[in-house]
Amino acid sequence: MRVFAAVLGLLNALLKPLLILFTLPVTVLTLGLFLLVINAVIVLIADQLIDGFMLERPKFWWALGNLCLDFVQRIPNAFDGGKKREVR
């Protein structure tokens, strides 16, 4: 499970910004709901990369986990107002 979390963190840090950039028009048209699809794609990619980790795709709990993941990822932005920090 720790390996899955590490892979998921790396994919969120490296691949998710690119996916958001490429799908920005669709995300704007859906008022941000397409971000849930992007999160699902990231989780599915992590599932494919890790041997022995299986997600049961048609289950309701998998979708609920994706919503929880989206909520947890938005918490830090609520505290800093979404401001970007300068890198020196």
Secondary structure in CASP SS format (residue, H / E / C, confidence):
PFRMAT SS
TARGET T0000
AUTHOR 0000-0000-0000
METHOD secondary structure of the structure
MODEL  1
M C 1.00
R H 1.00
V H 1.00
F H 1.00
A H 1.00
A H 1.00
V H 1.00
L H 1.00
G H 1.00
L H 1.00
L H 1.00
N H 1.00
A H 1.00
L H 1.00
L C 1.00
K H 1.00
P H 1.00
L H 1.00
L H 1.00
I H 1.00
L H 1.00
F H 1.00
T C 1.00
L H 1.00
P H 1.00
V H 1.00
T H 1.00
V H 1.00
L H 1.00
T C 1.00
L C 1.00
G C 1.00
L C 1.00
F H 1.00
L H 1.00
L H 1.00
V H 1.00
I H 1.00
N H 1.00
A H 1.00
V H 1.00
I H 1.00
V H 1.00
L H 1.00
I H 1.00
A H 1.00
D H 1.00
Q H 1.00
L H 1.00
I C 1.00
D C 1.00
G C 1.00
F C 1.00
M C 1.00
L C 1.00
E C 1.00
R C 1.00
P C 1.00
K C 1.00
F H 1.00
W H 1.00
W H 1.00
A H 1.00
L H 1.00
G H 1.00
N H 1.00
L H 1.00
C H 1.00
L H 1.00
D H 1.00
F H 1.00
V H 1.00
Q H 1.00
R H 1.00
I H 1.00
P H 1.00
N H 1.00
A H 1.00
F H 1.00
D H 1.00
G C 1.00
G C 1.00
K C 1.00
K C 1.00
R C 1.00
E C 1.00
V C 1.00
R C 1.00
END
